[in-house]
Amino acid sequence: MSEQAMTRQKAAYSLATEVLGADPIIFINPLTVLASPAWRGVEGDIWRASTEDTSIILKHYQDDTAFYVDQVPAMLAAQEAGHLGVGPAVLKCIPEDGILVLSDLADPWLAGGLHHALDMDLRSAVIAQKRAFQRGVRLEKTISIFDEIELLFDITRSERIATHNDIEPFMAFARDASEKMNSLGWDEVPCHRDGNTANLMVHPEKQVQLIDFDLAANCDPFEDIGAYLIEFFETDGDARSGFEEWYGSFHEGLFQRAMIYGVADDLRWGLIGSIMGRRSERSSLEFSKYAAWRFLRLQMQAKRSEANDRIRLAA
């Protein structure tokens, strides 16, 4: 363990002792951090600290993610989720240190995975929680995914970071999509903005809690839907059924609007993975491999004639 990692661990242990009111009996990292095949635990060190009768989770943000994670808005969004009951309660928030202390969703709660996308009851629970978050108070941060993409693309260009051979067509699609969305306009609501199934906690009784509000912001609610659809459904036909599950009825123009955001989500994460692959000192994590996977899925969507049809049909 590096000296920096030891310092971070000691700080987390000290805070855990303060919150618990006693030295933890158990102090462990409860998950394996991955960048590929799933993006899990990358944004911060995670610690479970337990006494005989209480267990908490500490999240200490990593500095190398600051280019895409605004820590203070993310922590405040997690607090709001806890207040709404759609995420774990935040017990302590220290924005200046980038540390959150949350209630622990212990056994029988499990981290979500792609296999949970096959369960209709769980999908309904995910949708209910995300929609409940959208009905909450306005968040501190407001942004469009297309603005994020431009900022990330600028980083790759200025630092000469390799991305994908088709990055120019990808960016052309994103810019055309952004222009269409600007012409249509949108309502701004609080959104989780993360379709990753690893950012769900699942209970055997079909309950769901949302975790990791690192990208949360006020945005078009169809961005939330698109990020969900692109993660949960492999085919366009299945995604259409998924849209109806979320929206309550099917509307071609609104479905295409959501799918545009889903395609853009792959571009955003492809760029993030590429930048992390170049910048991060955590060389054991396969950031570039994750980027390649997101770009591959993007390639299957953005280069087909259907991509222009999505923009034309979006409402």
VONUBA-23056 format. One record per atom (N, C-alpha, C): y, z, x. Coordinates in steps of 0.1 Angstrom, whole numbers, padded with zeros to 4 digits, always signed. Each point is the difference from the previous one (the first is absolute). Layout:
N
YZX ...
***
This chain:
315
-0012+0000+0008 +0012+0000-0008 +0012+0000+0009 +0010-0009-0003 +0012+0000+0007 +0009+0012-0001 +0009+0002+0009 +0009+0011-0001 +0008+0000-0013 +0005-0012-0004 +0008-0002-0012 -0009+0004-0012 -0012-0004+0000 -0009+0003-0012 -0003+0015-0001 -0001+0006+0012 -0002+0015+0000 +0012+0007-0005 +0012-0005+0003 +0012+0006-0005 +0001-0001-0015 -0003-0012-0005 +0000-0002-0014 -0010+0009-0007 -0012+0001+0005 -0010+0008-0006 +0004+0015+0000 +0006+0005+0011 +0005+0014+0000 +0011+0002-0011 +0009-0009-0001 +0010+0001-0010 -0005+0000-0014 -0010-0008-0003 -0007+0000-0013 -0007+0013-0002 -0007+0005+0010 -0007+0013-0002 +0009+0011-0003 +0011+0000+0007 +0010+0011-0002 +0006-0001-0014 +0003-0012-0005 +0005-0001-0014 -0011+0004-0010 -0012-0004+0003 -0011+0004-0009 -0001+0015-0001 +0001+0007+0011 -0001+0014+0000 +0011+0006-0008 +0012-0006+0001 +0012+0005-0008 -0002-0002-0015 -0005-0011-0004 -0002-0003-0014 -0011+0008-0006 -0011+0001+0007 -0012+0008-0004 +0002+0015+0000 +0009+0004+0009 +0002+0014+0002 -0010+0007+0008 -0008-0008+0007 -0011+0005+0009 -0005-0012+0009 -0006+0003+0011 -0006-0010+0008 -0011-0008-0008 +0000-0013+0001 -0010-0007-0007 -0014+0003+0006 -0010+0001-0009 -0014+0001+0005 -0005-0014+0004 +0005-0010-0008 -0004-0014+0003 +0013-0008+0002 +0000-0007+0011 +0012-0009+0003 -0006-0013+0006 -0001-0010-0008 -0007-0013+0004 +0008-0012-0005 -0003-0011+0006 +0004-0013-0006 -0011-0005-0009 +0003+0000-0013 -0011-0003-0009 -0004-0014-0002 +0006-0009+0007 -0003-0015-0001 +0000-0007+0013 -0007-0011+0000 +0000-0009+0011 +0012-0010-0001 +0009+0000+0009 +0011-0009-0001 -0004-0014+0003 +0004-0010-0008 -0005-0013+0001 +0012-0010-0002 +0000-0011+0007 +0009-0011-0003 -0008-0011-0006 -0013-0001+0003 -0008-0011-0005 -0014+0006-0002 -0008-0004-0010 +0004-0009-0011 +0010+0005-0010 +0001+0013-0001 +0010+0006-0009 +0011+0007+0008 +0012+0000-0006 +0012+0006+0007 +0000+0015-0006 -0004+0009+0009 -0002+0014-0005 +0005+0010+0010 +0009+0008-0004 +0005+0011+0008 +0008-0004+0012 +0006-0012+0000 +0007-0006+0011 +0014+0007+0001 +0007+0002-0012 +0014+0004+0000 +0002+0014+0006 -0010+0009-0001 +0003+0013+0005 -0013+0007+0003 +0001+0010+0009 -0012+0009+0003 -0002+0008-0013 -0013+0001-0003 -0004+0008-0012 -0009+0012+0004 +0004+0012-0005 -0008+0012+0003 -0003+0007-0013 -0012+0005+0000 -0004+0009-0011 -0001+0014+0006 +0008+0010-0006 +0000+0013+0005 -0004+0009-0012 -0010+0009+0003 -0006+0008-0011 -0001+0015+0005 +0002+0009-0010 -0004+0014+0001 -0012+0001-0009 -0004+0012-0003 -0012+0002-0009 +0003-0004-0014 +0013+0001-0004 +0003-0003-0014 +0010-0011-0003 +0006-0006+0011 +0010-0010-0002 -0002-0011+0011 +0003-0012-0005 -0001-0012+0009 +0012-0009-0002 +0005-0005+0011 +0012-0009-0001 -0002-0012+0009 +0008-0010-0002 +0000-0012+0008 +0014-0001+0007 +0000-0003+0013 +0013-0003+0007 +0000-0014+0004 +0011-0007-0002 +0002-0013+0004 +0012-0001+0009 -0002-0004+0013 +0011-0001+0010 +0002-0014+0004 +0011-0006-0004 +0002-0015+0001 +0000-0004+0015 -0005-0011+0003 +0000-0006+0013 +0013-0008+0003 +0005+0001+0012 +0013-0007+0003 -0002-0015+0000 -0012-0005+0003 -0001-0014+0002 +0000-0008-0013 +0000+0007-0011 +0000-0006-0013 +0014-0001-0006 +0010+0005+0007 +0014+0002-0005 +0006-0013-0004 -0004-0011+0005 +0006-0013-0003 -0004-0005-0014 -0010+0006-0007 -0003-0004-0013 -0001+0012-0010 +0000+0012+0006 -0001+0012-0009 +0013+0008+0002 +0008+0001-0011 +0012+0009+0000 -0005+0014-0004 -0001+0009+0010 -0008+0012-0002 +0006+0009-0011 +0014+0002+0000 +0006+0009-0010 -0002-0005-0014 +0003-0013-0003 -0003-0005-0014 -0015+0001-0004 -0008-0002+0010 -0015+0001-0003 -0004+0014-0003 +0005+0010+0007 -0003+0014-0003 +0006+0004-0014 +0012-0004-0003 +0006+0003-0013 -0008-0007-0011 -0005-0012+0002 -0008-0006-0010 -0013+0007-0002 -0006+0005+0010 -0012+0008-0001 +0003+0013-0008 +0011+0006+0002 +0004+0012-0008 +0001-0004-0014 +0006-0011-0004 +0002-0004-0013 -0014-0003-0007 -0009-0006+0008 -0014-0002-0005 -0007+0013-0004 +0002+0010+0009 -0005+0013-0003 +0005+0006-0012 +0014-0001-0002 +0006+0005-0012 -0006-0006-0013 -0002-0013+0001 -0005-0008-0011 -0015+0003-0003 -0007+0005+0010 -0014+0002-0001 -0009-0012+0003 +0006-0010+0006 -0007-0012+0004 -0005+0000+0014 +0005+0010+0008 -0004+0002+0014 -0001+0014+0003 -0006+0004+0012 -0001+0014+0003 +0014+0007+0001 +0000+0012-0004 +0013+0008+0001 +0004+0001+0015 +0013-0002+0002 +0006+0002+0013 +0004+0015+0001 -0006+0007+0009 +0003+0015+0002 +0011+0002+0010 +0003-0009+0009 +0011+0002+0010 +0003-0014+0005 +0013-0002+0002 +0004-0013+0005 +0011+0002+0011 -0003-0005+0012 +0010+0002+0011 +0004-0014+0005 +0010-0006-0007 +0003-0014+0003 +0004-0002+0015 +0007+0010+0006 +0005-0002+0014 -0011-0001+0010 -0012+0006-0004 -0012-0001+0009 -0010-0010-0005 +0002-0006-0012 -0009-0009-0005 -0014+0006-0004 +0001+0012-0006 -0013+0007-0003 +0000+0003-0015 -0011-0002-0006 -0002+0003-0014 -0012+0010-0001 +0001+0010-0009 -0012+0008-0003 -0003-0001-0014 -0013-0004-0003 -0004-0003-0014 -0012+0008-0004 -0001+0002-0013 -0013+0006-0004 -0011-0008+0003 -0012+0006+0003 -0012-0007+0004 -0008-0004-0012 -0003-0013-0001 -0010-0005-0010 -0013+0000+0007 -0007+0012-0001 -0012+0002+0007 -0012-0005-0008 -0012+0002+0005 -0012-0004-0007 +0000+0006-0015 -0003-0009-0010 -0006-0013+0000 +0009-0012+0001 +0013+0002+0003 +0008-0012+0001 -0004-0008+0013 +0001-0013-0001 -0004-0009+0011 +0012-0010+0002 +0001-0005+0012 +0009-0011+0003 -0005-0013-0007 +0010-0007-0005 -0004-0013-0007 -0005-0010+0009 -0008-0009-0005 -0005-0012+0008 -0001-0012-0009 -0003-0011+0006 +0000-0013-0008 -0011+0001-0011 -0010+0007+0002 -0010+0001-0011 +0005+0006-0013 +0011+0008+0001 +0005+0006-0012 +0008-0010-0008 +0003-0011+0006 +0007-0011-0008 -0009-0006-0010 -0013+0002+0001 -0010-0005-0009 -0001+0008-0013 +0005+0012+0000 -0001+0010-0011 +0012-0002-0009 -0002-0005-0012 +0011-0002-0010 +0007+0013-0003 -0008+0011-0002 +0007+0013-0003 +0009+0004+0011 -0004-0001+0012 +0008+0003+0011 +0012-0009+0001 -0002-0013-0002 +0012-0009+0000 +0010+0005-0011 -0005+0004-0011 +0009+0004-0011 +0008+0013+0005 -0007+0009+0007 +0006+0012+0005 +0011-0003+0010 -0003-0010+0009 +0010-0004+0010 +0012-0006-0006 -0002-0009-0010 +0011-0006-0007 +0009+0011-0007 -0007+0010-0007 +0007+0010-0007 +0009+0008+0010 -0005+0003+0012 +0008+0008+0009 +0011-0008+0006 -0002-0012+0003 +0011-0008+0005 +0011-0003-0010 -0004-0001-0012 +0010-0002-0011 +0007+0013-0003 -0006+0011+0002 +0006+0013-0002 +0011+0002+0011 -0004-0004+0012 +0010+0001+0011 +0012-0009-0003 -0002-0012-0005 +0011-0009-0003 +0009+0006-0011 -0004+0009-0008 +0008+0006-0010 +0008+0012+0005 -0002+0004+0013 +0006+0011+0006 +0015-0002+0003 +0006+0009+0007 +0014-0001+0004 +0002-0010+0011 +0012-0006+0001 +0003-0010+0010 -0002+0006+0014 -0006-0008+0009 -0002+0004+0013 +0012-0002+0009 -0001+0006+0012 +0011-0002+0010 +0002-0014+0005 -0012-0007+0002 +0000-0013+0006 -0002-0011-0010 +0008-0011+0001 -0001-0012-0008 -0002-0012+0010 -0010-0008-0003 -0001-0012+0009 -0009-0010-0007 +0001-0012+0005 -0008-0012-0004 -0010-0002+0011 -0012-0004-0003 -0010-0003+0010 +0004-0012+0008 +0008-0009-0006 +0004-0012+0007 +0010+0004+0011 +0008+0010-0003 +0010+0004+0011 -0008+0007+0011 -0011+0007-0003 -0008+0007+0010 -0007-0011+0009 -0005-0010-0007 -0006-0011+0007 +0009-0007+0010 +0012-0002-0004 +0010-0006+0009 +0003+0009+0013 +0001+0013-0003 +0002+0009+0011 -0012+0001+0010 -0012+0000-0006 -0012+0000+0008 -0001-0013+0008 +0003-0011-0006 -0001-0013+0007 +0010-0001+0011 +0012+0006-0002 +0010+0000+0011 -0005+0008+0012 -0007+0011-0003 -0006+0007+0011 -0010-0008+0008 -0009-0007-0007 -0010-0008+0007 +0007-0011+0008 +0011-0006-0005 +0007-0011+0007 +0007+0006+0013 +0008+0011-0002 +0008+0005+0011 -0009+0006+0011 -0012+0005-0003 -0009+0005+0010 -0011-0009+0003 +0000-0012-0005 -0010-0011+0003 -0014+0006-0002 -0002+0005-0012 -0013+0005-0004 -0008-0010-0007 -0012-0003+0004 -0009-0010-0006 -0003+0005-0014 +0000-0010-0010 -0004+0004-0013 -0011-0010-0005 +0004-0011-0005 -0010-0010-0006 +0005-0014+0002 -0008-0010+0002 +0004-0013+0002 +0008-0006-0011 -0003+0005-0012 +0007-0004-0012 +0011+0009-0005 +0006+0007+0009 +0010+0010-0004 +0012-0007-0006 +0004-0012+0005 +0011-0007-0006 -0002-0004-0015 -0012-0006-0003 -0002-0002-0015 -0001+0013-0008 -0005+0010+0006 -0001+0013-0007 +0015+0005-0003 +0008-0001+0010 +0014+0004-0002 +0007-0009-0010 -0003-0012+0000 +0006-0010-0009 -0003+0004-0015 -0013+0004-0001 -0005+0005-0014 +0008+0012-0004 +0001+0010+0010 +0007+0012-0004 +0014-0002-0003 +0007-0009+0007 +0014-0003-0003 +0002-0007-0013 -0009-0009-0003 +0000-0007-0013 -0002+0010-0012 -0010+0009+0003 -0003+0010-0010 +0012+0010-0002 +0006+0003+0011 +0012+0009-0001 +0011-0006-0008 +0002-0013+0002 +0011-0007-0007 -0003+0000-0015 -0013-0002-0003 -0004-0001-0014 +0002+0014-0007 -0004+0011+0007 +0001+0013-0005 +0015+0004-0002 +0008-0004+0009 +0014+0002-0001 +0006-0007-0012 -0005-0012-0003 +0005-0007-0012 -0005+0006-0013 -0012+0006+0001 -0005+0006-0012 +0006+0014-0003 +0003+0007+0011 +0004+0014-0001 -0011+0010-0003 +0002+0013+0002 -0010+0009-0003 +0005+0014-0003 -0008+0008-0006 +0004+0014-0002 -0005+0008+0012 +0007+0010+0004 -0004+0008+0011 -0006+0013-0005 -0012+0003+0004 -0007+0013-0004 -0006+0005+0012 -0003+0013+0000 -0008+0006+0012 -0014-0006+0000 -0004-0004+0012 -0013-0006+0002 -0007+0006+0012 -0013+0001-0001 -0009+0005+0011 +0000-0011+0011 +0000-0013-0004 +0001-0011+0009 -0012-0001+0010 -0011+0005-0004 -0012-0001+0010 -0013-0001-0008 -0006-0012+0001 -0012-0002-0008 -0013+0004+0008 +0001+0005+0012 -0011+0004+0008 -0008+0011-0007 -0013-0003-0002 -0009+0010-0007 -0002+0013+0009 +0003-0001+0013 -0001+0012+0008 +0011+0010-0003 +0010-0005-0007 +0011+0009-0004 -0001+0006-0014 -0013+0001-0003 -0003+0007-0013 -0010+0011+0003 +0001+0011-0008 -0010+0010+0000 -0007+0000-0013 -0014+0000+0000 -0008-0003-0012 -0009+0012-0003 +0000+0004-0013 -0008+0011-0004 -0012-0005-0008 -0012+0006+0001 -0012-0005-0007 +0002-0001-0015 +0010+0007-0006 +0003+0000-0014 +0010-0011-0003 +0001-0010+0008 +0009-0012-0002 +0015+0004+0001 +0003+0010+0007 +0014+0004+0002 +0005-0007+0013 +0013-0003+0001 +0006-0006+0012 +0013+0007+0003 +0002+0002+0013 +0013+0004+0005 +0005-0010+0010 +0012-0003+0000 +0006-0009+0010 +0005+0007+0012 -0003-0005+0012 +0005+0006+0012 +0007-0010+0009 +0007+0004+0010 +0007-0008+0010 +0010-0009-0007 +0012+0006-0001 +0012-0007-0006 +0009-0005+0010 -0006-0005+0011 +0007-0005+0012 +0009-0012-0003 -0004-0008-0010 +0008-0012-0003 +0008+0002-0013 -0002+0011-0007 +0006+0002-0013 +0015-0003-0001 +0004-0006-0010 +0014-0004-0002 +0002-0005-0014 +0013-0001-0004 +0003-0007-0012 +0000-0015+0002 -0008-0006-0009 -0001-0015+0001 -0005-0006-0013 -0002-0013+0000 -0006-0006-0012 -0014+0006-0003 -0002+0004-0012 -0013+0006-0003 -0012-0010+0002 +0003-0013+0000 -0011-0009+0002 -0004-0001+0014 +0008+0006+0009 -0005+0001+0014 -0012+0010+0001 +0001+0011-0008 -0011+0009+0000 -0012-0006-0006 +0002-0008-0010 -0012-0007-0007 -0006-0010+0010 +0008-0007+0007 -0005-0010+0009 -0008+0006+0012 +0006+0011+0006 -0007+0006+0011 -0014+0005-0005 +0000+0005-0012 -0013+0005-0006 -0010-0012-0002 +0005-0011-0006 -0009-0011-0003 -0006-0006+0012 +0008-0002+0010 -0005-0006+0013 -0010+0008+0007 +0000+0013-0002 -0009+0009+0006 -0013+0002-0008 +0001+0000-0013 -0011+0004-0009 -0008-0012-0004 +0005-0012+0000 -0007-0011-0005 -0001-0012+0010 -0012-0006+0001 -0002-0010+0010 +0004-0014-0005 -0001-0002-0013 +0003-0014-0005 +0011+0001-0010 +0006-0012-0002 +0012-0001-0009 -0004+0003-0014 -0013-0004-0004 -0004+0003-0013 -0002+0015-0003 -0005+0007+0010 -0002+0015-0001 +0014+0006+0000 +0009-0005+0008 +0014+0006+0000 +0007-0002-0013 -0003-0011-0007 +0006-0002-0014 -0005+0011-0009 -0013+0003+0001 -0005+0011-0009 +0006+0014+0004 +0002+0001+0014 +0006+0013+0005 +0015+0001-0005 +0007-0011+0000 +0014+0000-0005 +0000+0004-0015 -0009-0005-0008 +0000+0004-0014 -0004+0015-0001 -0008+0005+0008 -0003+0015+0000 +0013+0008+0002 +0008-0005+0010 +0012+0008+0003 +0011-0002-0010 +0002-0013-0004 +0012-0003-0008 -0003+0001-0015 -0013+0000-0004 -0003+0002-0014 -0002-0013-0007 +0004-0011+0005 -0001-0014-0005 +0002-0009+0011 -0004-0013-0002 +0002-0010+0011 +0012-0008-0003 +0008-0002+0011 +0011-0009+0000 +0000-0008+0013 -0001-0013-0001 -0002-0008+0012 +0011+0001+0010 +0012-0001-0005 +0012+0001+0009 +0001+0014+0007 -0003+0010-0007 +0001+0014+0006 -0012+0002+0010 -0012-0006-0004 -0011+0001+0009 +0003-0007+0014 +0006-0012-0001 +0004-0007+0012 +0010+0008+0008 +0009+0006-0007 +0011+0008+0007 -0007+0011+0008 -0010+0007-0007 -0007+0011+0007 -0008-0006+0012 -0007-0011-0002 -0008-0005+0011 +0009-0005+0012 +0012-0005-0003 +0009-0003+0012 +0002+0012+0008 +0003+0012-0006 +0002+0012+0007 -0013+0004+0008 -0012-0003-0006 -0012+0003+0006 -0002-0008+0013 +0003-0013-0001 +0000-0008+0012 +0009+0004+0010 +0012+0004-0004 +0011+0005+0009 -0005+0013+0007 -0008+0008-0007 -0005+0012+0006 -0009-0003+0012 -0008-0010-0001 -0009-0004+0011 +0009-0004+0012 +0011-0007-0003 +0009-0004+0011 +0007+0012+0007 +0004+0009-0009 +0007+0012+0006 -0010+0008+0009 -0012+0002-0005 -0010+0008+0008 -0005-0008+0012 -0001-0013-0001 -0003-0008+0012 +0010+0001+0011 +0013+0000-0004 +0011+0002+0010 +0000+0015+0006 -0002+0010-0009 -0001+0013+0005 -0011+0002+0010 -0012-0005-0004 -0012+0001+0010 +0003-0007+0013 +0007-0011+0000 +0003-0007+0012 +0009+0008+0009 +0010+0006-0007 +0010+0007+0008 -0006+0013+0006 -0008+0007-0008 -0007+0012+0005 -0010-0004+0011 -0006-0012-0001 -0009-0004+0011 +0007-0002+0013 +0012-0004+0000 +0008-0001+0012 +0006+0013+0004 +0006+0007-0009 +0008+0012+0004 -0007+0013+0002 -0010+0002-0009 -0006+0014+0000 -0008+0002+0012 +0001+0013+0005 -0009+0004+0011 -0013+0005-0004 -0003+0000-0013 -0013+0004-0006 -0009-0013+0001 -0004-0003+0012 -0007-0012+0003 -0015+0000-0006 -0005+0011-0004 -0013+0000-0005 -0001-0005-0015 +0012-0001-0006 +0001-0004-0014 +0002-0016+0000 -0008-0006-0009 +0000-0015+0000 +0011-0006-0009 +0012+0003+0004 +0011-0005-0008 +0000-0015-0002 -0002-0007+0011 +0000-0015+0000 -0011-0006-0008 -0011+0007+0000 -0011-0004-0009 +0003+0001-0015 +0007+0011-0003 +0004+0002-0014 +0010-0011-0004 +0009-0003+0009 +0010-0010-0002 -0007-0014-0003 -0010-0003+0008 -0007-0012-0001 -0006-0001-0014 -0006+0011-0004 -0007+0000-0013 +0010-0003-0012 +0012+0007+0001 +0010-0002-0010 +0006-0014+0000 +0001-0006+0012 +0005-0014+0001 -0010-0009-0005 -0013+0003+0002 -0011-0009-0005 +0001-0001-0015 +0001+0011-0007 +0001+0000-0014 +0013-0007-0005 +0010+0003+0007 +0013-0007-0003 -0001-0015+0002 -0007-0005+0010 -0002-0014+0003 -0007-0007-0012 -0009+0007-0006 -0008-0005-0012 +0009-0001-0012 +0011+0007+0000 +0009+0000-0012 +0012-0008+0002 +0007+0001+0012 +0013-0005+0002 +0001-0015+0003 -0011-0005+0005 +0000-0014+0005 -0006-0010-0011 -0005+0006-0011 -0006-0009-0010 +0012-0004-0010 -0003-0011-0007 +0010-0005-0010 +0003+0010-0010 -0010+0009-0003 +0003+0011-0010 +0011+0009+0004 +0003+0001+0013 +0011+0009+0004 +0013-0005-0006 +0003-0013+0001 +0012-0005-0007 +0000+0001-0015 -0012-0001-0005 -0002+0001-0015 +0004+0014-0004 -0004+0010+0008 +0003+0014-0003 +0015+0002-0001 +0007-0005+0010 +0015+0001+0000 +0006-0007-0012 -0005-0012-0003 +0005-0008-0012 -0002+0007-0013 -0012+0007-0002 -0004+0006-0012 +0005+0014-0002 +0004+0006+0011 +0004+0015-0001 +0011+0002-0010 -0001+0011-0007 +0010+0003-0010 +0005+0014+0002 
***
